């Protein structure tokens, strides 16, 4: 792909922007995408990348058969932490990654990403952009275990494609 660096940079900017929206006074979100070394196996490349920061860590990898479904669920979980989570009766409940009391309110019901169909379209568009960029052939859940502080909660995924390989980190620390 001729514009690979541009497209990865654009996606990185989206992730960084959403991390900023989700940041709270006592929680910092980290959403990032990193290009991996294409000359070695994806698992080895992820290991090399993460052990630079966490040298005493242990990594394990789980293949993902439906990358779009898993990545969509991670995007839904993480990028939209700033929104309240509701139960079947419309009552606000504690979210996956946020506080019961700490969310933005769409008081006029005028923000498109608060609408489930618009949010789903955004997620689909982001997955489509990643697939156009990478031409995804394989996905791997990445599990890091370390005694050092990594994040309070997170999801890591590696995507392997015909054009490139990337590591995506979505997490929060307090």
N, C-alpha and C positions, 0 to 999 in steps of 0.2 A: 504494500500500500504506500503510495507516494506521500501521503500526509499523516503517516503513523504518529510521529512525534507531536504534531499539532493536535490530532484527535485525542491522544492520551493526555496531553496538556489540558485540553478542553474538559475532559472527564475529570481530571484532577481538580480543576477549578470548581466544577460543580460540587464535588465531594468536599472540598475545602470550604466552600460557601455554606453548605448545609451543616458542617461541623460548627461554624461560627454561629449560625442561627440556633443551634441546639445548646451551645455553651451556656452554662449557668454560673452563678457566683461560686458554687462549690462543686461543680462537675465540669471537666474539660473533655470534649469529644475529639477524637482523632479519626479522620476518614482519609485514607490515602490509597493511591495506586502507584505501583512501582514496576517499571520494565525489568524483566529478569534476563539473565544471560542466556541467549538462545543456543549456545554451543554445548551446553551440558543439560542433563536431565532436569526437569522442572523441580523435582524434590530436592536435588542437590543445589540448585540455584536458590531456592527458597531457604534452605539450610544455611548456605553461605551468606545470604542477605541478613537473616535474623541473628545468626551467631556472631556477627560483627558487633551487635548491640547487646546480646545476651549470650556470652561465650559459654556459660555453664548450663545452658538450656538443653532440653531434650525435645525433639520434634517427632511427631507422628503424622501420618497422612491417611486420609480416607477418601477413596474415589467417590465421585458424585455422578450418578447416572443422568440426572435431569438438572443440568447446570442452571437453566433459566428459572426453574421453580425455586431452587435453593437460593440463588443470587437474588431473585425478586423478594423472597421472604426476608433476607438479610437487609436489603435496601428498605423495605417497608418497616422493619423493626428499628433500624438505626436512623435513617435520614429524617424520619417523621416523629422522633421522640419529643419534639417541641409541641406536639398536638396531644390533647387529652385522649385517653383510651376509655371507651364506654362499654358497659355491660349490655346485655340484651334489652334492658329497660331504659337505656340512655343515661344511667348513672355513671359518673366519672369513677374510674377505678385506677389503681396504681398501674403504671405502664411497665413495659419490659425494662426500660433503661432510664426512667425518669421518676421524679417524686410525685406522689399523689397530689401535692399542692402546686407543683411547678410545671406549668405549661402555658402556652399562649392561647388566648381566647379569640375566636372569630365571632365577635359580638354581632356583626351585621350579616354573617353568613355570606361574605362576599369574596373570600380568598379561594381560588380554584383548587389548591392542593389540600384543602380541608374536605373537598368533595371526593368520595371514594372512587368514582369513575375517572376523575381527573388525575387523582394520585396514581391509579392503576395505569393510565396512559403515560404518565411521566416515567414510571418504573419500566414499562414496556419500551418506551423510547430510549431510555438509558441502556437497557439490555441490548436493544437493536444496535445502538451506536457501538457498544463493546463488540458485538458479533461482527459488524461490518468492518471494524478496525482489525480484529484478531482472526476472524473466521474460526470460531472456537471448535476444537476437536476433543477437548478433555478438560475436566474440572476436578479439583482436589480440595477437600476441606483440610485446613492446616491446624494442627493442635500443638501449642507450645506449652511446655511445663518448665517453670523456672522458679528458683527461690528469690530472684530479684523481682522488683515490681514491674509488671508489664502493663496491665490495665485492670480495672475492677471487673469489667465484663467486656467481651469482644467476640467477634467472628472474623476469622481469616480464611481467605479462599485464594487459590491459585488457578488461573485460567491459561490453558495452553491452546494456541491456535496456529493456523498455517502461516500467519504473518508475524506473530510475536507471542510472548508469554508475559503475564503480569501477575503480581501479587497484590491483593486488595485487603486492606485492614480497615475494620469498622469497630471502634471501641470507645469506652468512656473510663475516665479516672476521676477520683475525687481528691 
